[in-house]
Amino acid sequence: MEARLILALCLVLFSALGGKALADGVRGRAKALREIVEGLKRLRLHMTGMFEPVRGALEHSDCPLLNAIADQMGRGEGVPEAWSALEKRGSRRGGPLEYLTEGDRQILSQLFSGLGQTGREEQELLLASAIEAMDRQRDSAQARVGEADRLYGALGLLVGLMLALIVI
């Protein structure tokens, strides 16, 4: 009987932890979007305020995604080509695009298709538009973090309790 009780407690604990792990994907997206928004703000400052070239501004963004594009540009590619190459391989686990949704990627695709192609005023508008859109995405993701924590935490706990009842 003691072994069953210990097994039941372990099932409850591990199921609750599993529910929290499921919520980490939502939390990861919110964190990635926060980094991208801050990186885009620094990119705008360096490109339009300090008149740095695109690659240098991307390198100074302190954003893993934008730094990866700068690295790709170091191989002789332009911004759109660097984004396209990164988009093809960056969605893997641990990649810079791992947590981003299709909507997030569309916003970034629109930005990178025109980045460095026009004058300062147009670049300012392009970056401002991308920052605003990504800011909305970030706010939406941040709101979902609390919901996901409660939902997946409760779901994991309920599954664990159900399994514990079956074991006992």
PyMOL commands that set and color helices and strands:
alter all, ss='L'
color gray80, all
select helices_A, chain A and resi 2-49+54-59+64-73+79-89+102-114+120-167
alter helices_A, ss='H'
color red, helices_A
deselect
rebuild
show_as cartoon
